[in-house]
């Protein structure tokens, strides 16, 4: 919704204490929003390899599109679609064997820009421990204790975004990432599908 930590989604989608500036003609929608489509690409500043360092700076960025959205709650405005982005940096290195652990220990903040643009963006942070490799290995799950949206964001719900969740599906088995890195390493991972609930 992101070192090798994601960012989904779904993120990924990278902040506690960061507000969303209001603008003329734009307002923060109340309520919550659920979107049934998430697609995008997760990129690594240093390619993931089987011989990569097990520690050291690794920046992960995500850019994607979300759709199939429905807003709920009094006064909530349903967006037509959204664009999500995130950037996170960890000390997890670039070794494929450590990917899952790095995901679990990296906080990621996602910025979602909604269409129509009169709806102010959502800036949502998933803390360390709130992002994990999905059961079965092909994707990520996001959600849990400590999730929050920045002040002034759209779709904060009734708990400042604490109930927000997301999923992202990949074609690569993330629990066996070393089998997919190849000789030149893995520079990116495609997010094929997913969903997210904000608020």
C-alpha positions as CSV (number, residue, x, y, z in Angstrom):
1,X,0.0,0.0,0.0
2,X,7.9,-1.1,0.9
3,X,15.8,-1.4,2.6
4,X,14.1,-4.1,0.8
5,X,11.1,-3.2,3.0
6,X,8.1,-2.2,1.1
7,X,6.1,-0.9,0.3
8,X,2.8,-1.8,-0.7
9,X,-0.3,-0.8,-1.4
10,X,-1.3,-0.6,-1.6
11,X,3.2,2.1,-0.1
12,X,4.0,2.5,-0.3
13,X,0.9,4.2,-0.1
14,X,6.2,7.0,2.8
15,X,5.0,9.5,8.1
16,X,4.1,10.2,11.4
17,X,3.8,13.9,12.0
18,X,3.6,14.8,8.4
19,X,0.5,16.9,7.6
20,X,-1.3,17.4,4.3
21,X,-1.5,21.0,3.3
22,X,-5.0,22.2,2.4
23,X,-5.6,24.1,-0.8
24,X,-8.3,26.3,-2.2
25,X,-11.2,24.2,-3.5
26,X,-9.8,21.0,-2.0
27,X,-11.1,19.3,1.1
28,X,-10.2,16.2,3.2
29,X,-12.9,13.7,2.7
30,X,-14.2,12.2,6.0
31,X,-15.1,8.5,6.4
32,X,-13.2,5.6,4.9
33,X,-12.5,4.2,1.4
34,X,-12.0,0.7,0.1
35,X,-10.4,0.0,-3.3
36,X,-10.4,-3.4,-5.0
37,X,-7.6,-2.8,-7.5
38,X,-3.9,-2.1,-6.9
39,X,-1.2,-2.4,-9.5
40,X,2.3,-1.0,-9.6
41,X,6.1,-1.6,-9.5
42,X,8.4,-1.9,-6.5
43,X,12.0,-0.8,-7.3
44,X,15.2,-1.3,-5.4
45,X,18.1,1.2,-5.4
46,X,20.6,-1.7,-5.3
47,X,19.6,-4.9,-7.2
48,X,18.7,-7.9,-4.9
49,X,21.2,-10.7,-5.4
50,X,22.2,-14.0,-3.8
51,X,25.7,-12.5,-3.1
52,X,24.5,-9.0,-2.0
53,X,25.4,-7.5,1.4
54,X,23.4,-8.5,4.3
55,X,23.5,-5.0,5.7
56,X,23.8,-1.5,4.3
57,X,21.5,1.2,2.9
58,X,18.8,0.0,0.6
59,X,16.1,2.4,-0.7
60,X,12.9,0.9,-2.0
61,X,10.3,2.9,-3.9
62,X,6.8,2.1,-5.1
63,X,4.6,3.7,-7.6
64,X,1.1,2.3,-8.5
65,X,-2.5,2.9,-9.4
66,X,-5.6,2.0,-7.4
67,X,-9.2,1.8,-8.6
68,X,-12.5,0.2,-7.9
69,X,-13.0,2.5,-4.9
70,X,-16.0,3.0,-2.7
71,X,-16.2,5.5,0.2
72,X,-18.3,5.0,3.3
73,X,-19.4,7.3,6.1
74,X,-21.3,10.6,6.4
75,X,-20.1,13.1,3.9
76,X,-17.5,10.7,2.4
77,X,-16.7,11.4,-1.3
78,X,-15.9,8.3,-3.5
79,X,-12.8,8.8,-5.6
80,X,-12.7,7.6,-9.2
81,X,-9.1,6.4,-8.8
82,X,-5.8,7.1,-7.1
83,X,-2.0,7.2,-7.6
84,X,0.1,5.8,-4.7
85,X,3.8,6.2,-4.1
86,X,6.3,5.6,-1.3
87,X,10.0,5.6,-0.6
88,X,11.6,3.9,2.3
89,X,15.2,3.3,3.3
90,X,16.5,0.5,5.6
91,X,19.9,-1.0,6.6
92,X,18.8,-4.4,5.3
93,X,21.3,-4.6,2.5
94,X,20.6,-6.3,-0.9
95,X,20.9,-10.0,-0.1
96,X,17.9,-12.0,-1.3
97,X,18.0,-14.3,1.8
98,X,17.2,-11.3,4.1
99,X,14.3,-9.8,2.2
100,X,11.5,-11.0,4.4
101,X,13.2,-9.8,7.6
102,X,13.9,-6.4,6.1
103,X,10.3,-6.0,5.1
104,X,9.1,-6.7,8.7
105,X,11.5,-4.2,10.2
106,X,11.0,-1.2,7.9
107,X,8.3,1.5,8.4
108,X,6.8,2.8,5.2
109,X,4.7,5.8,4.4
110,X,2.5,5.9,1.4
111,X,1.0,9.0,-0.3
112,X,-2.2,8.5,-2.2
113,X,-3.3,11.3,-4.6
114,X,-7.0,10.9,-5.4
115,X,-9.0,11.8,-8.5
116,X,-10.8,14.1,-8.6
117,X,-8.1,16.3,-7.2
118,X,-10.5,18.2,-5.0
119,X,-10.1,15.3,-2.6
120,X,-7.0,16.0,-0.6
121,X,-4.3,13.2,-0.6
122,X,-4.0,10.6,2.1
123,X,-0.6,10.1,3.8
124,X,-0.6,6.8,5.7
125,X,2.2,5.2,7.6
126,X,2.6,1.5,8.3
127,X,5.2,1.1,11.1
128,X,7.8,-1.6,11.4
129,X,6.0,-4.9,11.9
130,X,2.8,-3.8,10.0
131,X,4.1,-5.1,6.7
132,X,4.8,-8.7,6.1
133,X,5.2,-11.3,3.3
134,X,1.8,-12.9,2.6
135,X,1.0,-16.5,3.4
136,X,2.1,-18.5,0.4
137,X,4.9,-16.0,-0.4
138,X,3.4,-14.3,-3.4
139,X,2.7,-10.8,-2.0
140,X,2.5,-8.6,1.0
141,X,-0.1,-7.9,3.7
142,X,-0.2,-4.5,5.5
143,X,-2.0,-3.6,8.7
144,X,-1.9,-3.8,12.4
145,X,-1.1,-1.8,15.5
146,X,0.3,1.7,15.0
147,X,-1.0,2.4,11.5
148,X,-2.0,6.1,11.2
149,X,-2.8,8.8,8.7
150,X,-1.2,12.3,8.8
151,X,-3.2,15.3,10.0
152,X,-5.4,16.7,7.3
153,X,-5.5,13.5,5.2
154,X,-8.6,12.2,3.5
155,X,-10.3,9.1,4.9
156,X,-9.0,9.1,8.4
157,X,-12.0,7.2,9.6
158,X,-12.9,7.3,13.3
159,X,-9.5,6.0,14.5
160,X,-7.0,8.2,12.6
161,X,-6.5,5.4,10.0
162,X,-5.7,2.7,12.6
163,X,-7.9,0.2,10.9
164,X,-6.3,0.6,7.5
165,X,-5.2,-2.5,5.7
166,X,-3.8,-3.5,2.3
167,X,-2.8,-6.6,0.2
168,X,-0.6,-6.9,-2.8
169,X,0.0,-9.9,-5.0
170,X,3.3,-10.6,-6.8
171,X,4.2,-13.2,-9.5
172,X,7.4,-14.0,-7.5
173,X,7.5,-16.1,-4.4
174,X,9.0,-13.7,-1.9
175,X,9.9,-16.6,0.5
176,X,12.2,-18.0,-2.2
177,X,13.4,-14.8,-3.7
178,X,16.9,-16.1,-4.4
179,X,15.5,-18.4,-7.1
180,X,14.3,-15.3,-9.0
181,X,17.2,-12.9,-8.8
182,X,19.1,-14.2,-11.9
183,X,22.7,-13.2,-12.7
184,X,22.2,-9.5,-12.9
185,X,20.0,-9.3,-9.8
186,X,16.4,-8.3,-9.2
187,X,15.8,-4.6,-9.8
188,X,12.1,-4.5,-9.4
189,X,9.0,-6.5,-8.4
190,X,5.6,-6.1,-10.2
191,X,2.5,-5.8,-8.1
192,X,-0.1,-7.6,-10.2
193,X,-3.2,-7.0,-8.0
194,X,-4.3,-6.1,-4.6
195,X,-6.7,-4.1,-2.5
196,X,-6.6,-1.5,0.2
197,X,-8.9,-0.1,2.9
198,X,-8.0,3.4,4.3
199,X,-9.6,4.5,7.5
